[in-house]
Amino acid sequence: MTQGKELPKVLILDDEMQMRFYLMTLIKSIGCEPILAKNGAEGLDILSHIKPAALILDIMMPEKGGGPVYQELVTRPDFKDIPIIFFSGVDRDAFFHYIKMLNVTLEHPVPEPAIYVAKDADPEYLKEVIKTCVYKNTP
């Protein structure tokens, strides 16, 4: 770690301990500091104290899942510019259908996620996705 230079932070919201450990290792390998949360409620609490360079979000979590967390993030001005990487075992098309159905009930629809990576994705691909998000948003 370079003295005097703070590493870019990446917030991981995933309820599976093994997945948090896996993502933590990947994030450290690209020169970033991982911040871990085991559910959406904990992740939103952390966001009240730090502003990460990127956020990795699982969909299926207890207490507050990825869908409601995403909805809150994209509607709050203080969170809107944080890149969100959905990283999930849920089928992409099924989740995008959920967003479409959610939007039917909302006065202000939420956009489809820009980045969606399956949990079985190649680690090198995932690292590139994370690096692109982090370093395009880091001064």
Secondary structure, 3 states (H helix, E strand, C coil): CCCCCCCCEEEEECCCHHHHHHHHHHHHHCCCEEEEECCHHHHHHHHCCCCCCEEEECCCCCCCCHHHHHHHHHHCCCCCCCCEEEEECCCHHHHHHHHHHHHHHCCCCCCCCCEEEECCCCHHHHHHHHHHHHHHCCC
